[in-house]
């Protein structure tokens, strides 16, 4: 059976020989090889065992006899437990470290990986009498094949901690977590062992956990299943888990006064609060109930009660319950693991102490996607969606399946927008690993709070005091934990970037005009600020030119959209300012790259959704043909694009150039005229120059098409209307152009004096205007340099005269020649 797992991945185990011998061996997880270490020539119950990094020394603690043997053989003067230090390279001397009646665990400290062989080993002895001490062992090489302990006298030792009631060894990071009682509460502390130094107490945190009259509980100091079972009912069921992102969680199972009710608390020390969960069990076989087992999955902490539930708690974002995945029934079953005698020696690994089997544990991607697809509750969908994006790090196939699920469930999610969550969470997972502390500055969800509940689970949240850290020049976990604690002190939610200011600025600039829909922008009004914004947008779009040829499956990015470019540039500018305030040590050049990547990835994700939807409904690369109605697939894509637009408006995020043109083109093909106009009037469809120009040029002038064209032309913004109306050669359009020309010319005349007096407007309007008088007056105004249509040579007094004659003849029912 397994008795220990060392930092280098070697598993120490024992077995009984045919002659009653007790053997000790090791299994290397890397090489998949076994190695025999030592043999006792009698049957022993080994409690704890550890080997040093150089594999020259072996520490063993075992029970010499049982209580029955002690009573029958009158062994009162012989210690019950013996702890030995054995030279095994080659097998030489055996030294007794402890001979006591209380149980002792042993654990060698390991230096950093890749360090040269050391002639000094340090060994921890953990006593059942609630103290831990460290032995310093120096060895010498007497010849090429013999290593012995240098001093024959007593080994130097130092007390590490005293009066503890619980301790856990973190073998990967060489850390000792322990709890000491303090009045009615308890104090969690941590000692960090360094490879070339001694040890330092580095953390202290006060926990509201009662520890009075509890027996010492040791976690990851070897595995003695028989003894652990005896201690379990009298000690704390508690484990500490850390994550590479600087998360520190204390998981504790609590006693409940209500039958068939399980209570456990998770102290998120890096967030400054704890959550206590109360789970009402459906089945009530009380004899099957055991303590909750806890597992470390790095991004998640798992609370597991076999046969009942599996609760995955998001370590990075535990504030909203909807990001924690609570599974019951068959979904909560972990293959072959159906008891609670579980330890988690390191991340994503569990040891079944009862069976003596070590497992790698991970979340199954296909099972998670199946759960996402069949879930009926929003809390389950949200948790599964974020779990898939966070845990599996964006594989192409996973993204494709998630997008397919989104397209099928746009109307079934009531408390969140799946498109928004997919885009924001995907951006968060893609960008944050690149730069430290970026996860505290970028949004990870579109939700501000969560008012829903998880059926069968009650959760209460309590604010706790932040842990106190004492370290100098310590990198890695401690630095990240300290950064997390600093974020909590400065109200972390307010550090996340949000689009409120972006939305206000975009609206202000859009309302001011700046001729955003034309190529002829007034350079005098285009300030340096605006020029910088549009330059930002060009840099973002240049990132998209590196996409593969398949990207052209969807006809996007093939036109200029000044309004979307304005939004892109503004997002770049504001996000850059936000990051510069909090990541000054990163450098401006790096921040510029982060921001450009963020906005480019945002556009890429929208395009990714479009590409998958396009492929799913088998649409062609070009659908701008208005002489036939759209197919069912085109209507489905139009609906999805409408939801993408809604999601983008909700988050104030830019869309790829050409999105509105494509959306409008699908709308013309798929919607009846009254619905199309309703969508245009309500801003769902936006009139773009590319689409309107093609519609006016390509459609013939049947009665139905005339109605469509006239309805579109009447809704065009003035600047856009001046550019595209000329493409419709029709009397109605010519009449409209002439009327607007006369109106604008007279409005711009203003107070300017004309050599020819302008007569008063008759009180009764007439259908036929005095053309000679009007055209002479217009020609006089034109001669004075007032030209509202300077860029359109065909609009002049002669054009107005021709148009008015045609209109008059049409009213009289006469033919014009």
Helices and strands as residue ranges (DSSP letters): E 2-5, E 10-16, E 22-28, E 33-40, E 45-51, E 57-63, H 67-73, E 81-88, E 91-100, E 104-108, E 120-127, E 131-143, E 146-149, E 156-162, E 164-170, E 175-182, E 185-193, E 199-207, E 217-219, H 225-232, E 238-242, E 248-254, E 261-268, E 273-280, G 286-288, E 293-296, E 300-305, E 309-314, G 321-323, E 325-328, G 329-332, E 342-343, E 349-352, E 357-360, H 365-374, H 378-392, H 396-408, H 418-432, G 438-440, E 457-463, E 468-469, H 477-489, G 492-495, H 500-512, H 528-543, G 544-546, G 549-553, H 562-582, H 588-616, H 632-651, H 659-670, H 673-681, H 689-698, H 703-714, H 718-724, G 725-727, H 731-749, H 771-783, H 797-812
